[in-house]
Amino acid sequence: MTDQPPPPPPPPGGYPPPPPSSGGYAPPPPGPAIRALPTQDYTPWFTRVLAFLIDYLPYAVIVGIGWVILMSTEEEECLADVTRYGIDEICAVGYSSTGVTVFWLSLLVGLAYLVWNYGYRQGTTGSSIGKSVLKFKVLSEETGRPIGFGASVVRQLAHLVDTIVFCIGYLFPLWDAKRQTLADKIMSTVCLPAQDRPE
């Protein structure tokens, strides 16, 4: 009779070990823990405001050009109203069809810029143009990575909540431990300095 090693002890709690996953491999490890950093490690409120202004400067220029063209192509139309007592001239100022077309095109180009900057660029790299200039990123609290195109667009729409409450949501980073706006809390995102952060 040969000596055999004793069977392994049962796991704590007396339950059998869980069966292997159907894919035959263990689930991926959780992302980096960025939920409990010191407040000073998160991007300051003033830096975020500056990034917002930088991000909206191209939009303001694009729409501003369209508005200037709209205003500069105003047309005055006058109609004569002939009655038995005299002739009255009625004049009205309106916008030319060219000016209206250019203005609406500028709005569409401006919207496309915002979707690219806040959706695609920020969603895939973590940084919009303004955030890149000021060297910080929007990252998921759960994964520590950029949140992707769709979630980034939804995050921008979630800023409506910050606006609805008399814009107080935008001021939350002044006192919040993670310097989050209400939109950040809804989407579980944080703003962190870009160095040593994953793309």
Residue pairs with C-beta under 8 A, 6 or more apart in sequence:
10 16
11 17
21 27
30 142
31 140
31 142
31 143
31 144
31 145
32 143
32 144
33 144
34 139
34 141
34 144
34 190
34 192
35 141
37 178
37 192
39 177
39 178
39 179
41 192
41 193
42 173
42 178
42 179
42 180
42 190
42 191
42 192
43 136
43 179
43 191
43 192
43 193
44 173
44 179
45 171
45 173
45 174
45 179
47 134
47 136
48 136
48 173
48 179
48 191
50 130
50 134
51 128
51 130
51 131
51 133
51 134
51 136
52 130
53 130
54 129
54 130
54 133
54 134
55 117
55 118
55 128
55 129
55 130
55 131
58 113
58 117
58 129
59 110
59 113
59 114
62 106
62 109
62 110
62 113
63 106
63 107
63 110
65 106
66 102
66 103
66 104
66 105
66 106
66 107
67 103
67 106
69 98
69 99
69 102
69 103
69 106
70 95
70 99
70 100
70 102
70 103
71 99
72 99
73 95
73 96
73 98
73 99
73 102
74 93
74 94
74 95
74 96
74 99
75 93
75 94
75 95
75 96
76 91
76 92
76 93
76 94
77 91
77 92
77 93
77 94
78 89
78 90
78 91
78 92
79 89
79 90
79 91
80 87
80 88
80 89
80 90
81 87
81 88
81 89
81 90
82 88
95 103
114 156
115 153
117 128
117 129
118 128
118 152
118 153
118 156
119 149
119 150
119 152
119 153
119 156
120 149
120 152
121 127
121 128
121 129
122 128
122 131
122 138
122 146
122 152
123 146
123 147
123 148
123 149
123 150
123 151
123 152
123 153
124 146
124 148
124 149
125 132
125 137
125 146
125 199
126 137
126 138
126 139
126 145
126 146
126 194
126 197
126 199
127 136
127 137
127 138
127 194
131 137
131 138
131 191
131 194
132 194
135 193
135 194
135 195
136 191
136 192
136 193
136 194
137 146
137 191
137 192
137 193
137 194
137 197
138 146
138 147
138 152
138 155
138 189
138 190
138 191
139 145
139 146
139 147
139 189
139 190
139 191
139 192
139 197
140 146
140 147
140 188
140 189
141 188
141 189
141 190
142 188
144 197
144 198
145 198
146 152
146 199
147 155
147 187
147 189
151 187
154 187
155 183
155 184
155 186
155 187
155 189
156 183
158 182
158 183
158 186
158 187
159 169
159 170
159 181
159 183
161 169
161 182
161 183
161 186
162 168
162 169
162 170
162 172
162 181
162 182
162 183
163 169
163 170
165 182
169 181
169 182
169 183
170 181
172 179
172 180
172 181
172 182
172 185
173 179
173 180
173 181
178 184
178 190
179 190
179 191
180 189
180 190
183 189
184 190
184 191
